[in-house]
Every structure is written in C-alpha cells, then in structure tokens.
Amino acid sequence: MVTKLILDTDIGDDIDDALALGLVLTAPELELLGVTTVFKNTLARARQARTVLLSAGKGNIPVAAGSGAVISTRRMYGFDPGQALIRKELPNQDASALPEEQLPPLEKRHAVQFIIDTIMNGSGDIVIATIGALTNLALAMIIEPRICTRIPEVVMMGGTFDRQVSEWNIMCDPVAASVVCESGIPLRIIPLDVTTKVQFREGDLDALRASKRPLAQRLLRAIEAWQQHSGWADRVGGLPVMHDPLAIATMIDASLVAWRTGKVSVELNGEYTYGYTLFREDPTGHHKYAYTVNPTAALDLWIQHVAAD
C-alpha cells in the first residue's frame, strides 16, 4: 500500500530535513504530493527543497512557501522568525542550493492554502508529515476546520518525553503544536527520545560519496555545507543526527520503533515548562509516540533507499 503525503519542513538549517526528503523521494511506499516550507525564510527553504527534488528527477512535485512567522507570541529563542524573510536571511545550507533560474517555478499558492486545497480535494487518505514548526498545519486547521476530518494521520517529528526540555520543533511555535495535538487527528510522534540515538556512521558518508545517484551527491553537498556551519555540525561531531529521517522511516517500517499509546498535550501555562510535551497513557488514545528504536536498522534502511546504486 502506498501512502500519499505532504511534507511540511524547515529544510535548510539542520541537515536532517534534506535527508528526510531524500528518503521520501526514494521510497516506493510513499507518494509525495507536495512540499511546504515553514519558519523563518520560507522562500529560501523552498529553493533548497526544489533543488533536492530536481536532483531526484522529481522537479514536477509542487513546493509551496509557507509561514515564516509563528502563531505564538511568547518565544523562548530570543528572535522574531518572521523577520528572517524580511531580511532575506539564508539557511546555512543555502550554498548547496541551485539558483532560482535553474529551478522549477515555486507553487503560487501559500503553503497553508496548498495544504487546505490538497486535503479537501483528496479522498481522505493524505497524511501530513511535519518535520519543523507546526505553524502551517495549525493555520490550515484554523482557516478550514473541515480538514481535521479528512487527514487520517499526522506523522510528527517533535517533542520529548524522557527529559524536561522543550524540543525545537515544538518550541518554535508551541501554540501551533497545541492546536495540532488538540485537533482530534491521530498523531504518530517521533520524539527526541529515539531520534538522538540514530546518528550517521562514517561508513554512511562513505556510501554517499561512492553513490552515482545525483540525489545522493546533492545530499552530500548539503551535508558538506552544513558541516561548515559550526553552530550546527560541531555540537554533534560533524555527523548528521537523523531526527527527521527516522520519522519518515517509520512510515516505511513502523517496527523500527516501539510505540506507546495515549494522549499528548503541549504545556502553555507554566513559567518553566512552556512548550513541554506531556503524555498520558491510554490504550484507547489516538496519539502514539516512539519510545525505543533500532538505530542500525533505521540507518541501514536510509542508506539502502538513498545511496544504493
């Protein structure tokens, strides 16, 4: 069975978004209907996404730029993300993206409208995979609440349940994350609990270097650009941590992780717990989160799909 999906991403900063998109594009189990970009300079992110798509021979898949600003007025990260688009701030992997004139045209609709139109014109079988802030999806739910009855599942990389921190994708826009969690849509959440255990091995970089696939070489360029940006790569030893690719991998093989079932909520009131994700176990709940992972199997799955000639 093939899963239809929209990928909502903040591609261009941490490298895992590009690697997740690469997995989507090489998985016969997945049919990508479109990519939407979110947080900060979404136009530059859209250029990054179209570059990856074009390298995979999938330049016909629409890419829609979305909300650079967020719903939440309380921000924990000390800057206004909406200003990044105004100032034309570039993601750290921008040097690996092709210039605009070499790329397919950007989808004319805003990402929020693209999500609404695609879901409402679909057959109730389109999954949303969110690997960035949840602003686009939350806005789509607010503008057109009927999509909540037409999305069978949201697969989300975000949150954490084994430590007391606000995970980045939730922290970026906690109010948006809460809107999604309270929507009634079944959620499958891949949190830091498991993603931090899946990190590239040196041999995985070697496999990319040896691959003759244009997509593999394009992703290698993105990794190299990311490695040169010390603020991201140095703190993880220069090897990508596969946060977002693991979320996509579970759509191909759910047995890579073990799941707990219940209800996930986002804390919005606490002075010190703002943006924390909370879990209440309930066998009848409509949320699941991954709490264990087979890192070797997850990495092997990615390499076999993306780098194997």
URFENCOR-V75131 format. One line per field, one symbol per residue. psi: psi as a letter, one per 40 degrees, with the letter a starting at -180 (. if undefined). Layout:
psi = ???
//
This chain:
psi = hhhhihhhifidciedddddddddeeheehhheihiiihbgddddddddddddddeffeehihhhahdiidhdhheeeihddddddefhhieeddeiiideeiiiihdiiddddddddddeafffhihhhfaiedddddddddgddddeehdihhhhiiieeigihidddddgddddddddeeehhhhhhiddddeegiiiddddddddeiehddddddddddddddegdddddefeehhhfcddddddeddgeediiiihbhhihhedideeheihihhhheeieiiiheiigddddddddddddeh.
//
